[in-house]
Amino acid sequence: MPSISPPLPAASDLPRLLIVSAYELAEVALSVTPQFQGRAQIHVERGNLERGVELVRKAVAQQGVEVVVSAGSNASYLRSRIEVPLVTVRVGGFDIMAALATARAAQGDIALVFFREIPDDVARFLRQFDLPVQLHAYESEAHAHALVEQLAASGVTAIVGPGAAVRAAQLRGLRGVLLYSRDSIAAAMEEALQLVLSRRAERSERERLAAVLRHLDSGVVATDAQGQVLAANPAADALTGVALTAAVGQPLQHLLPALDARAVQDRVARVHEWAQRKVLVQGQPIMESGRPHGAVFTLERASHVEQAFRKLRAHERERSQPARYTLAHVVQASAQMQAVVRRCETVAALTEAPVLITGPTGVGKELIAQGIHSASRRRGQRFVAVNCGALTESLLESELFGYEDGAFTGARREGKAGLFEAAHRGTVFLDEIGELPFALQTRLLRVLQEREVTRVGASAPVPIDIRVLAATHRDLAAMVQQGSFREDLYFRIAVLRIDLAPLAERPADLLLLADMMVQSAMREIGLAQSMQPVLRLLPAVVARHRWPGNARELHNFAQRVAVRCVELAGTPDLAELLALIDHPALPDSAPAASLAAGRSLHEQRHIQQVLADCGGDQGAAAKALGISRTTLWRRLKGQAGH
């Protein structure tokens, strides 16, 4: 039987509906379809029972029909035989009244016929209003014809009912009135449309979930309240050796007897062995309205969990370890640095007051801070350092003060302690404190004043016992005048001050530090036997540059020197060494005299060490140093004169 509406566009993104009926319902539905223009693609086909099944399957295969609308015995027949959802046209009170009013135009009795059963509310309605209408029900299309024949013989002249009954009445010359109105058919089509949209939304959610699950390294299996698999990812397949992704709708316990989704009451973690590998499984119930409606299992290879725990423990050790350096590690060839170290020893031993360490980049402010901590009574406790300029304001706030559960999107469920809490009984070093955002300066001031910290999102403070050391290369006093640094915080952190001069102003320290770094760099690559010619040229190199990067710049220079020695398979000359410096050489007015003094002190210490190593034998010492005995004697004499 040919279609009575044009075929659906195959590429349409609109929901695709199919109305199937062999009777007047099809004609009424066709008149309703313009109401859905632009919202759905609606196709109407004439056919019922087995023919209807064929039409549905063809429309699904060729046109992508997503839902079917039918009524009466045809709907009942199709429902169990097609693979797509079916919406039945329902009869309302208005439909019955309108149909009965139409049927009264015929002379004689009226019969109201339903498929399978007579609705109780319809029977009560007719009795209440004492309407002269016979009520009947039929079980099949053949039964409908037999019933109509009996009614006609009894004097009934009008039949109100579904399409099969109307067709049977018309074949026998009776008045047939379709029970379904335009409104009831439109309502069924609207319900079908919403069903398609809902199913599409659910499918989209499932696809997004599946995409997320596919990219997880952890295995995930979700079940419904009956323990049937709702979703799984490839990682779960790999960990268990079972094709869980292809087992949606199957009982999980049949696939993995060790997992009983219905027995999951709370977070439970157990180790199971599948496919000759140990897997850590954690189950958690899915709760809806306070009741379990399924479960989610996460699976991790036990070896990966062990590695994660090791990394976590290593991180905690790194975060909480005591300071690595002491004041003995501070290069102090100059009288200036010797005075600084003595002051550090005093502030470490006699007071817990905050200390502000100032100086340009690379002069060793954190080394001094660690030295103070190591010399204090807190030496066995944590030394926690944070760079105030390395994080955004929000991250720095959560890092310093910690946060409560749910304080912000992405926060850990159990919350997190900040660095102040982590450093309890130890020392917090606030590097580059001049970069601390103004809003956090107030919170830091309260920590210093009250000795307590309040996590982000919390109301109750946590008492802490910490010492605060701070460092900056900026002029905080000038920042206070400019209004970019709180005056009260400045006075709180600068109770004690330690000022570090740049290396250019400490030539003895500069030369000794350069010597140490070059030696270390050359030893690392196996050039210990070739370093003496480089060290002899080093004082002249150091004197030509002011080293604004201080120790960091020296370290970079030392690494370049070592690499250059390898490239040349020998010793670079003075010009080549100077070329390895980042910045231009200084003019002749550079403080060469100070550097020469530093060189003299360094050479004297080096000669004395070699002489001691040779047991006082000046001949052996001169040979080891690569100089004559006369030169050695002259330098030793200069040392005595010095």
MOSULRA-V183923 format. One line per field, one symbol per residue. ss: DSSP state (A for helix, B for strand, O for the rest). psi: psi as a letter, one per 20 degrees, with the letter a starting at -180 (. if undefined). burial: # if it has 24 or more other C-alpha atoms within 12 Angstrom, else .. Layout:
ss=???
psi=???
burial=???
This chain:
ss=OOOOOOOOOOOOOOBBBBBBOOOAAAAAAAAAAAAAOOOBBBBBBOOOAAAAAAAAAAAAAAAOOOBBBBOAAAAAAAAOOOOOBBBBOOOOAAAAAAAAAAAOOOOOBBBBBBBOOOOAAAAAAAAAOOOOBBBBBBOOAAAAAAAAAAAAAOOBBBBBBOAAAAAAAAAOOOBBBBOOOAAAAAAAAAAAAAAAAAAAAAAAAAAAAAAAAAOOOOBBBBBBOOOBBBBBOAAAAAAAOOOAAAOOOOBAAAAOOOOOAAAOOOOBBBBBBBOOBBBBBBBBBBBBOOBBBBBBBBBBBAAAAAAAAAAAAAAAAAAAOOOOOOAAAOOOOOAAAAAAAAAAAAAAAAOOOOBBBBOOOOOOAAAAAAAAAAAOOOOOOOBBBBBOOOOOAAAAAAAAABBOOOOOOOOOOOOBBOAAAAOOOOBBBBBOAAAOOAAAAAAAAAAAAAOBBOOBOOOOOBBOOOBBBBBBOOOAAAAAAAOOOOAAAAAAAOOBBBBOOOAAAOAAAAAAAAAAAAAAAAAAOOOAAAAAAAAAAAAAAAAOOOOOOAAAAAAAAAAAAAAAAAAAOOOOOAAAAAAOOOOOOOOOOOOAAAAAAAAAAAAAAAAAAAAAAOOOOAAAAAAAAOOOAAAAAAAAAAAAAO
psi=pqqjqqqqphjpiqqoqpppqjbhhgggghihhhhjpihqopppqpqrchhhgggghghgghjkpiqqparbhgghghgjiriqqppppqprhhggggghhghihqpaqppopqpgqppghgghghghjlpmpqprqqhrhghgggghgghhhijpippparggggghghhjjrpppphprhghghghhgggghgggghggghggghgghgghhjphqqppqrahjjqpgqrrhhhghhijpmhhjkpiqphhhgnhionhiiohroppqproqkkqpppppqpqoppkjqpkaqpppppphhhgggghghghgghghhjqrqhqrihipplhqhghhhgghhghghghiqjqqpppqrrpjikghggghggghirijhiaqopqpoijiqrgghhghggirqrpjhrpiqqhjapqrhgghjpjbpponqliiipqhhihghhghghgilqqpqpirhpqpqqnqpppqqqjrnhghhghijippghhghgikgqqoppqqhhjmhghggggggghggghhhhkkkhijhghghhighhghijqimhichghggggghhgghhhghikbpqaghhghiiqhrqqqrijqmhgghhggggggggggghgggghjkjohghggghikrrhggggghhghghh.
burial=..#...##.....#################.##..#...###########.##.###.##..#################..#.########...###.##..##....#######......##.........#########..##.###.##...###############.#.#######################................##...########.##############.#.##.#...##..##..####.#.........#....########......##########................######.##..#####..#..##.###.##...#########################.##.########......##########...........######################..##.###.###..#####.....#.#############........##..##.###.########################.##....#..##########################.#########.....##....##.##..........#.###########.###.##......#..##..#......#..##......
